Amino acid sequence: MSYVTHADLGGRTGFGRVVPEDENEGFHEAWEPLALAITVAMGATGSWTIDQSRAARETLPDYLQLGYYQIWIGALEKLMLERGLVTEQEIAQAQVLQPAKPLARVLRAADTPAALARGSATDRPDARVQVAFNVGDRVRTRSHEVPHHTRLPGYARGKVGTIERVHGPHVFADTSGQGLGEHPQPLYTVVFDGRELWGDDAAPGLRVSIDAWQPYLEAA
Amino acid sequence: MAGHEHHHPDHDEHSELSETEIRVRALQSVLAQKGYVDPAALDVIVDTYQTKIGPRNGALVVAKSWTDPQFREWLLRDATAAISSLGYTGRQGEHMVAVENTDAVHNMVVCTLCSCYPWPVLGLPPVWYKSAPYRSRAVRDPRGVLADFGLQLPETTEVRVWDSTAEVRYLVVPQRPKGTDHLDEAQLAELVTRDSMIGTGLPRQP
């Protein structure tokens, strides 16, 4: 497997306790708002998909050592370097050394409120795909690893669950994350009994769901 | 913020910029010079998530669902439309699902793969939501996580965890606290905490 994600954390142990935070606490470092803003603004240029940006983040080798906005910035640099939009030297010197490349679009201040309020829907209701499962159907998730970005968490691989909601076709993260296009696939909420995921250790009464695209599933 | 310098002459011992800060500011400068980002747009983005979009939006959605049965029914059937009718739309909230807590079921939301979170109703996620401890344990030991928040649920309550692994974003609709019949929607909204809409807390008592 040449593709390694460091972000698939569900069910892993040893990370310690959760530290709650007051809801009025906002950013923790002066540079964090800027990191958010340039990440959102560069995302709006259409130079990569959200799935490609997730793939860039989860494959950062030091993912688990970085703060979340550091992960964003690390991935942003990686995406821009890959596309030749900036060079390592330009970042190091904070200076433009190469001419700018043309972008599909640039997010202007006047258009920003509308763009944020619009978002980017990923449902594709008109996509012509066969919906294979209905609410209540029993399904088994794919058990093998894949050598690319995917959104089937490791803890839910090869498990039997029940279709709880049918969301219709959505952009398929696996192809979109590889830059191979949207290839919309039916999306489902699949719910698992805790014991199916964690065996006899499972807390009584626990149920956990994931949202899974049809290619992750087969009839059980 | 864009283009501004932040000098703190009275705090020289703190004035050394971190490596990350230097890099972020360098990036901003290069991107602006190349015309990839509009510095004024960066200011609008920051202002939006610092002053306009946050958990008070979600609190109003929940409070309305407590007082208006028709809205509640709509929210549980088509959360995207119901929430959008209150003006909360957009990025990271394009496909919303609202899940209601009852005496029998307590809902809790996580993204084990990154930090998926319903921005239009809750704002930007807190640090713990994005952290390895929460993401690893929420799906396996949710009661242990709730204990970290000082919350203990009755043994008979089922814990239902929603892992946001696609672009669907979840809003927990907590139970209305008892003894709040005399409160109006705005007063009720003040009882709705961010954590109660993620499922790691309960609303405040009046």
Boltz contact constraints between the chains, C-beta under 6 A:
constraints:
  - contact:
      token1: [A, 7]
      token2: [B, 113]
      max_distance: 6.0
  - contact:
      token1: [A, 7]
      token2: [B, 114]
      max_distance: 6.0
  - contact:
      token1: [A, 9]
      token2: [B, 112]
      max_distance: 6.0
  - contact:
      token1: [A, 9]
      token2: [B, 132]
      max_distance: 6.0
  - contact:
      token1: [A, 9]
      token2: [B, 135]
      max_distance: 6.0
  - contact:
      token1: [A, 9]
      token2: [B, 136]
      max_distance: 6.0
  - contact:
      token1: [A, 10]
      token2: [B, 112]
      max_distance: 6.0
  - contact:
      token1: [A, 10]
      token2: [B, 139]
      max_distance: 6.0
  - contact:
      token1: [A, 11]
      token2: [B, 139]
      max_distance: 6.0
  - contact:
      token1: [A, 11]
      token2: [B, 140]
      max_distance: 6.0
  - contact:
      token1: [A, 12]
      token2: [B, 136]
      max_distance: 6.0
  - contact:
      token1: [A, 15]
      token2: [B, 132]
      max_distance: 6.0
  - contact:
      token1: [A, 15]
      token2: [B, 133]
      max_distance: 6.0
  - contact:
      token1: [A, 15]
      token2: [B, 136]
      max_distance: 6.0
  - contact:
      token1: [A, 16]
      token2: [B, 133]
      max_distance: 6.0
  - contact:
      token1: [A, 17]
      token2: [B, 148]
      max_distance: 6.0
  - contact:
      token1: [A, 18]
      token2: [B, 128]
      max_distance: 6.0
  - contact:
      token1: [A, 18]
      token2: [B, 133]
      max_distance: 6.0
  - contact:
      token1: [A, 18]
      token2: [B, 134]
      max_distance: 6.0
  - contact:
      token1: [A, 18]
      token2: [B, 145]
      max_distance: 6.0
  - contact:
      token1: [A, 18]
      token2: [B, 148]
      max_distance: 6.0
  - contact:
      token1: [A, 19]
      token2: [B, 128]
      max_distance: 6.0
  - contact:
      token1: [A, 20]
      token2: [B, 149]
      max_distance: 6.0
  - contact:
      token1: [A, 21]
      token2: [B, 126]
      max_distance: 6.0
  - contact:
      token1: [A, 21]
      token2: [B, 127]
      max_distance: 6.0
  - contact:
      token1: [A, 21]
      token2: [B, 128]
      max_distance: 6.0
  - contact:
      token1: [A, 23]
      token2: [B, 55]
      max_distance: 6.0
  - contact:
      token1: [A, 23]
      token2: [B, 194]
      max_distance: 6.0
  - contact:
      token1: [A, 31]
      token2: [B, 21]
      max_distance: 6.0
  - contact:
      token1: [A, 31]
      token2: [B, 24]
      max_distance: 6.0
  - contact:
      token1: [A, 33]
      token2: [B, 46]
      max_distance: 6.0
  - contact:
      token1: [A, 34]
      token2: [B, 24]
      max_distance: 6.0
  - contact:
      token1: [A, 34]
      token2: [B, 28]
      max_distance: 6.0
  - contact:
      token1: [A, 35]
      token2: [B, 24]
      max_distance: 6.0
  - contact:
      token1: [A, 37]
      token2: [B, 42]
      max_distance: 6.0
  - contact:
      token1: [A, 37]
      token2: [B, 45]
      max_distance: 6.0
  - contact:
      token1: [A, 37]
      token2: [B, 46]
      max_distance: 6.0
  - contact:
      token1: [A, 38]
      token2: [B, 28]
      max_distance: 6.0
  - contact:
      token1: [A, 38]
      token2: [B, 37]
      max_distance: 6.0
  - contact:
      token1: [A, 40]
      token2: [B, 45]
      max_distance: 6.0
  - contact:
      token1: [A, 41]
      token2: [B, 37]
      max_distance: 6.0
  - contact:
      token1: [A, 41]
      token2: [B, 41]
      max_distance: 6.0
  - contact:
      token1: [A, 41]
      token2: [B, 42]
      max_distance: 6.0
  - contact:
      token1: [A, 54]
      token2: [B, 114]
      max_distance: 6.0
  - contact:
      token1: [A, 68]
      token2: [B, 130]
      max_distance: 6.0
  - contact:
      token1: [A, 70]
      token2: [B, 20]
      max_distance: 6.0
  - contact:
      token1: [A, 73]
      token2: [B, 24]
      max_distance: 6.0
  - contact:
      token1: [A, 86]
      token2: [B, 30]
      max_distance: 6.0
  - contact:
      token1: [A, 90]
      token2: [B, 30]
      max_distance: 6.0
  - contact:
      token1: [A, 91]
      token2: [B, 26]
      max_distance: 6.0
  - contact:
      token1: [A, 91]
      token2: [B, 27]
      max_distance: 6.0
  - contact:
      token1: [A, 94]
      token2: [B, 26]
      max_distance: 6.0
  - contact:
      token1: [A, 94]
      token2: [B, 29]
      max_distance: 6.0
  - contact:
      token1: [A, 96]
      token2: [B, 30]
      max_distance: 6.0
  - contact:
      token1: [A, 96]
      token2: [B, 33]
      max_distance: 6.0
  - contact:
      token1: [A, 96]
      token2: [B, 34]
      max_distance: 6.0
  - contact:
      token1: [A, 100]
      token2: [B, 34]
      max_distance: 6.0
  - contact:
      token1: [A, 100]
      token2: [B, 35]
      max_distance: 6.0
  - contact:
      token1: [A, 107]
      token2: [B, 41]
      max_distance: 6.0
  - contact:
      token1: [A, 108]
      token2: [B, 38]
      max_distance: 6.0
  - contact:
      token1: [A, 108]
      token2: [B, 41]
      max_distance: 6.0
  - contact:
      token1: [A, 109]
      token2: [B, 38]
      max_distance: 6.0
  - contact:
      token1: [A, 109]
      token2: [B, 40]
      max_distance: 6.0
  - contact:
      token1: [A, 109]
      token2: [B, 41]
      max_distance: 6.0
  - contact:
      token1: [A, 109]
      token2: [B, 44]
      max_distance: 6.0
  - contact:
      token1: [A, 112]
      token2: [B, 41]
      max_distance: 6.0
  - contact:
      token1: [A, 112]
      token2: [B, 44]
      max_distance: 6.0
  - contact:
      token1: [A, 116]
      token2: [B, 48]
      max_distance: 6.0
  - contact:
      token1: [A, 116]
      token2: [B, 90]
      max_distance: 6.0
  - contact:
      token1: [A, 116]
      token2: [B, 91]
      max_distance: 6.0
  - contact:
      token1: [A, 117]
      token2: [B, 89]
      max_distance: 6.0
  - contact:
      token1: [A, 117]
      token2: [B, 90]
      max_distance: 6.0
  - contact:
      token1: [A, 118]
      token2: [B, 90]
      max_distance: 6.0
  - contact:
      token1: [A, 119]
      token2: [B, 90]
      max_distance: 6.0
  - contact:
      token1: [A, 119]
      token2: [B, 91]
      max_distance: 6.0
  - contact:
      token1: [A, 119]
      token2: [B, 94]
      max_distance: 6.0
  - contact:
      token1: [A, 121]
      token2: [B, 94]
      max_distance: 6.0
  - contact:
      token1: [A, 122]
      token2: [B, 167]
      max_distance: 6.0
  - contact:
      token1: [A, 151]
      token2: [B, 165]
      max_distance: 6.0
  - contact:
      token1: [A, 153]
      token2: [B, 112]
      max_distance: 6.0
  - contact:
      token1: [A, 153]
      token2: [B, 113]
      max_distance: 6.0
  - contact:
      token1: [A, 187]
      token2: [B, 166]
      max_distance: 6.0
  - contact:
      token1: [A, 198]
      token2: [B, 140]
      max_distance: 6.0
  - contact:
      token1: [A, 203]
      token2: [B, 143]
      max_distance: 6.0
  - contact:
      token1: [A, 205]
      token2: [B, 158]
      max_distance: 6.0
  - contact:
      token1: [A, 206]
      token2: [B, 159]
      max_distance: 6.0
  - contact:
      token1: [A, 207]
      token2: [B, 160]
      max_distance: 6.0
  - contact:
      token1: [A, 208]
      token2: [B, 139]
      max_distance: 6.0
  - contact:
      token1: [A, 208]
      token2: [B, 161]
      max_distance: 6.0
  - contact:
      token1: [A, 209]
      token2: [B, 162]
      max_distance: 6.0
  - contact:
      token1: [A, 210]
      token2: [B, 163]
      max_distance: 6.0
  - contact:
      token1: [A, 210]
      token2: [B, 165]
      max_distance: 6.0
  - contact:
      token1: [A, 211]
      token2: [B, 165]
      max_distance: 6.0
  - contact:
      token1: [A, 211]
      token2: [B, 166]
      max_distance: 6.0
  - contact:
      token1: [A, 211]
      token2: [B, 168]
      max_distance: 6.0
